[in-house]
């Protein structure tokens, strides 16, 4: 029997805002390092995510933490949790 009170772990990742031109949406670049299968060297791989920013608070260059949510649109299924560090102005 399964317990209905257990919550699924929320996926959170950190990334850099590369675009804030949309209304209530930011594009976040998330970088990760993966080991090459044959040569063993670590390679930098990146993913661009669309994240919901309800207050339009994020600016380009900010480091933000985003969490996975139910889809809000065709491409947007992440939401900004917090702004970790602001870009210097």
C-alpha positions as CSV (number, residue, x, y, z in Angstrom):
1,X,0.0,0.0,0.0
2,X,1.3,3.5,-0.9
3,X,1.1,6.5,1.4
4,X,-0.5,9.5,-0.3
5,X,1.2,11.9,2.1
6,X,4.7,11.4,0.6
7,X,5.7,14.2,-1.6
8,X,7.8,13.8,-4.7
9,X,11.3,15.4,-4.5
10,X,11.3,18.8,-6.2
11,X,14.0,19.2,-8.9
12,X,15.9,22.5,-8.5
13,X,18.8,23.7,-10.6
14,X,20.9,26.9,-10.7
15,X,21.6,28.8,-13.9
16,X,22.3,32.2,-15.4
17,X,19.5,34.4,-16.9
18,X,20.4,35.0,-20.6
19,X,17.1,36.6,-21.7
20,X,14.3,38.5,-19.9
21,X,12.7,40.0,-23.0
22,X,9.4,38.1,-22.5
23,X,6.7,39.1,-20.1
24,X,6.8,37.0,-16.9
25,X,9.3,34.6,-18.4
26,X,13.1,34.3,-18.4
27,X,15.5,32.1,-20.3
28,X,17.9,30.4,-17.9
29,X,21.2,28.7,-19.1
30,X,22.0,25.7,-17.0
31,X,25.5,24.3,-17.3
32,X,26.7,20.9,-16.2
33,X,29.8,18.8,-16.6
34,X,29.7,15.3,-18.1
35,X,32.6,12.9,-18.4
36,X,33.4,11.8,-22.0
37,X,32.6,8.1,-22.4
38,X,35.9,7.2,-24.1
39,X,38.5,9.8,-23.2
40,X,37.4,10.6,-19.6
41,X,37.7,14.4,-20.0
42,X,35.0,16.5,-18.5
43,X,33.0,18.4,-21.1
44,X,30.7,21.4,-20.3
45,X,27.2,20.9,-21.6
46,X,24.4,23.4,-21.3
47,X,20.6,23.5,-21.4
48,X,18.3,26.5,-21.9
49,X,15.1,26.5,-19.8
50,X,12.1,28.9,-19.9
51,X,11.2,29.8,-16.3
52,X,8.2,31.7,-14.9
53,X,9.1,35.0,-13.3
54,X,5.8,36.4,-12.0
55,X,7.3,39.8,-10.8
56,X,9.6,40.3,-13.8
57,X,12.4,40.7,-11.1
58,X,15.2,38.9,-13.0
59,X,17.7,40.7,-15.1
60,X,20.2,39.4,-17.7
61,X,23.3,37.9,-16.0
62,X,21.5,37.1,-12.6
63,X,22.2,33.7,-11.1
64,X,18.8,32.1,-10.2
65,X,17.5,28.9,-8.7
66,X,14.6,27.4,-10.6
67,X,12.3,24.5,-9.7
68,X,10.3,22.1,-11.9
69,X,6.5,22.7,-12.1
70,X,3.5,21.6,-14.0
71,X,3.6,23.0,-17.6
72,X,2.4,26.6,-17.9
73,X,2.8,26.7,-21.7
74,X,4.3,24.7,-24.5
75,X,7.9,25.4,-23.4
76,X,7.6,26.7,-19.9
77,X,7.6,24.2,-17.0
78,X,10.1,25.8,-14.6
79,X,9.6,28.6,-12.1
80,X,12.1,31.0,-10.5
81,X,12.5,30.2,-6.7
82,X,15.1,32.8,-5.8
83,X,17.7,35.1,-7.2
84,X,21.0,33.8,-5.8
85,X,23.1,36.7,-7.0
86,X,22.5,39.9,-8.9
87,X,24.5,41.1,-11.8
88,X,26.8,44.1,-11.1
89,X,25.3,47.3,-12.6
